[in-house]
Amino acid sequence: MIINTELENKGNLFPSKIIDFKKDVDKLYFTADNDVILELTVVRDSLLRFRYTTVGNFKNDFSYAITKYASIGYNKLEIEEKENTYEIITSKLRCEISKSDMKISIYDAIDDVLISQDERGFHWEESYEHGGNVVKMSKVSRDGESYYGLGDKPNHLNLKGKRYSNWVSDSYAFGKDTDPIYKAIPFYTGLHQGKAYGVFFDNTFESSFDFAHERRNVTSFWAQGGEMNYYFFYGPKMNDVVESYTDLTGKPHHLPPLWALGFHQCKWSYYPESKVKEITSTFRKLQIPCDAIYLDIDYMEGFRCFTWNKSYFPDPKRMVKELLDDGFKTVAIIDPGIKIDKTYSVFQEALENDYFCKRADGDYMKGKVWPGECYFPDFTNPEVRDWWSGLFQELIEDIGIKGVWNDMNEPAVMEVPNKTFPDDVRHDYDGNPCSHRKAHNIYGMQMARATYQGLKRYSFPKRPFVITRSAYSGTQRYTSTWTGDNVATWEHLWIANIQAQRMAMSGFSFAGSDIGGFAGQPQGELFARWVQLGTFHPFFRVHSSGDHGDQEPWAFDEDVTNIVRKFIEIRYQLLPYLYTAFWNYVDHGTPLLKSLVLYDQDDVQTHYRTDEFIFGEQILACPILEPNAKGRRMYLPKGKWYDYWTDTVVKGGREMWVDADIDSMPIYVKAGAIIPKYPIQQYVGEKEITEITLDVYYKKGKESSELYSDANDGFDYTKGRYSLRNFSLSGKSKQLIINQHKEGKFDATFQKFNIQFHGLPFEISEIYLDNEKMEIEPFDSEKGQSIRICKNFSQLHIKGKEVIK
């Protein structure tokens, strides 16, 4: 392994004087006198791509990360040659390139503030062991600059002063500082002087990032091969940077089925069928909502993928149908290792078609996983992906499995020193043949892609649901994810909170953790606190190894069961709110979770906050992360916030103590918000929703909210058969006006809104619905009042008669 030596010039090579410049539409080429070429692409006004070669020409331009649906185009492009620099100007950015050494400086085109500046800039070191170069980039790190992103790193949200590497790794029972772990997302956001920018280093080799760790005022990133190829995003808002990155690498191809946002129960392993039925029937008996039950590797015959152990599950089609009739969607695990067994049809097909990965000298890549000795499909070959997707026909179309969970796809290999493939394994890489050094970080992504294609093919007209453990940038297009094999400790509860936030600000919002911890056994208090946090994570699943005990909601004591039920019920009430947030994620790339710095970057107090986060757009959550706590101190961002439990209004922009005994958790709602709620269901679709509650939180001033709805599954929404309701709230001292604007061709099944008012500072005297006066019951300011109105109203006007002191 080549070790980066940023403090030394020894071995490092640098571009020299620029001797030539050429322009080809949106691509600019700068050539130095030592054959270094910089290709600068103006992707958008606020997005530039920098790509370097050291040999005078570029290799085929191919990336698994970049989506073909990415937005492109700019409003302005001016190029000017000056005495010492070339200057490229868009409507958002001014980029200077030094003629003497190719160093880059990027400024805000409006106020000319320096956003980013090369320190040594691009440099490289020849790799005699592997060929090619170790490619490097260093940039100036400014005083007070903060850094965020990089996916699932289990450490403080702010990356300043840290160093990380990207090499997806099976990391059983990882800890707070373990690096690397399961995902490689080489994207970060920088923030200084109130301005945010982003860098995506699209290089699939092992890469590293140093955020002013080795040198106080230098941030650098490098990779053990490939090109120096990075994208520069400008906000100046962090949310704009994350949305722009998500647009480039791909928003989810579709909404998840609504049931996938419900509660899921998993364990290694639920078998035989009688055990599965015992678990599911207990959920229904205890009235604890649940939408999905998982089958881990023991459902297979000898851990062979796409098979069933008929001793444990004699009639899987019947079982899956009976579970579905009771509201449970069955999700099954599929791993990449295919057992070497000539009587096993999947193995035989892959062998005959030459679909398995090979070593450099032509032997198959052999490794031990759960089934024993295995070969591994080359998912970077499109023919293999197509074959793999076809294997799901029986599982999905015939038996009725509703989701697939890809595990061990780093790829993980047992009983070898590095726990994965050797470097010399060869891959097709979609017609760009390479070694595992280049393909390792995207292997799991391409497996998830092939799985997604299979489920989409055989689940149609329903939406596919896929989960993956390993991921590279862009994997969010195909799948959800979880954070891997964590541990039942309070530290891991803290880590889970960090990871979900970090994944969201890295473009991958549909994420969650193994609630309660995979390894070890939580006490009831820890389990309850973890469920409380998981209620506000997009992917909401309990999973455990089962080595130390049971981990179902009823496995502890009656108090814990009641607390867990209470919070799962809150999740089911908030499904229309979360589904609306998911619509914005799929449509705009808006993160489902927002760390406080992402929510309000102008408040410097948010730059190092880790615990609090915004769920969707208008709910603030803060988990309890220590045992025996009766509450905690937390930071509320600027504005006014309602205590979810008491309706007490508090002013933000400060830290405060919040009471939260074991049955509670600090939750606040933004003043002016209109929060849609479903009635409690035991599973999605149990009840026909005839009425949606709108919790209206009074605000003096204006606020907007949304409610998205469709058929909750299927693809008709892509043809305009959806309903998007925009609510605008305007509050004054003695009146409240709510206007509704609707778009879309879908007529939702609910007919009425149950309007629940919170915090009105006046007694209601009159209510006008679309300019017609309504008859109302006497208003009790202590108990509050609800009114029911037709879903298709245009304006609701509440008038007050007396200010309440």
Secondary structure, 3 states (H helix, E strand, C coil): CCCCCCCCCCCCECCCCEEEEEEECCEEEEEECCCCEEEEEEEECCEEEEEEECCCCCCCCCCCCCCCCCCCECCCCEEEECCCEEEEECCCEEEEEECCCCCEEEEECCCCCEEEEEEEEEEEEECCCCCCEEEEEEEECCCCCEEEECCCCCCCCCCCCCEEEECCCCCCCCCCCCCCCCEECCEEEEEECCEEEEEEECCCCCEEEEECCCCCCEEEEEECCCCEEEEEEECCCHHHHHHHHHHHHCCCCCCCCHHHHCEEECCCCCCCHHHHHHHHHHHHHCCCCCCEEEECHHHCCCCCCCCCCCCCCCCHHHHHHHHHHCCCEEEEEECCCEECCCCCHHHHHHHHCCCECECCCCCECCEEECCEEEECECCCCHHHHHHHHHCCHHHHHHCCCCEEEECCCCCCCECCCCCCCCCCCEECCCCCCEEHHHHHHHHHHHHHHHHHHHHHHHHCCCCCCEEECCEECCHHHCCEEECCCCECCHHHHHHHHHHHHHHHCCCCCCEECEECCCECCCCHHHHHHHHHHHCCCCCEEECCCCCCCCCCCCCCCHHHHHHHHHHHHHHHHCHHHHHHHHHHHHHHCCCCEEEHHHHCCCCHHHCCCCCCEEECCCEEECCCCCCCCCEEEEEECCCEEEECCCCCEEECCEEEEEECCCCCCCEEEECCCEEEECCCCCCCCCCCCCEEEEEEECCCEEEEEEEEECCCCCCHHHHCCCEEEEEEEEEECCEEEEEEEEECCCCCCCCEEEEEEECCCEEEEEEEECCEEECCCCCCCCCCCEEEEECCCCEEEEEEEEECC
